[in-house]
């Protein structure tokens, strides 16, 4: 039986793959901080920028993959190029009346909550350097300075979903 972090399982489950990749990028960010002492140091900046961009893209991608999975598994009929939270939620409501399935994600998407913040950082990183903005404006709190409980909450929520889905595959509820 494949474990939820085996290569075969990860390659066949895009949500788990993306969550695993995000965890790996976060581990690399912590290692860069440990080696350089400060992620804003010039010697660390390129590596931090790459890892932060990858981490954010994988987390946002995991949510996108989850929406595609829900659309596919529940046969909601949302066209692949229209799979957004709103469209999946609308189709879910129309077909199953079970919009509660997306309640936690909806809460996380609300302004100021973890997914909203990560999504905004990712969107900003598509156009600007994460560290340049941090160094120039000093307005962004780097992820490495987040309270440990916030980091654990983000990774924990993602890992809990991955484990829950793995148990469902095994038939253990």
ABEGO torsion letter per residue (X at the ends): XBBAABAAAAAABAAAAAAAAAAAAAAAAAAAAAAAGBAABAAAAAAAAAAAAAAAAAAAAAAAAAAAAAAAAAGAGBBAAABBAAAAAAAAAAAAGBAAAAAAAAAAABBGBAAAAAAAAAAAAAABBAAAAAAAAGABBBAAABBAAAAAAAAAAAAAAAAAAAAAAAGBX
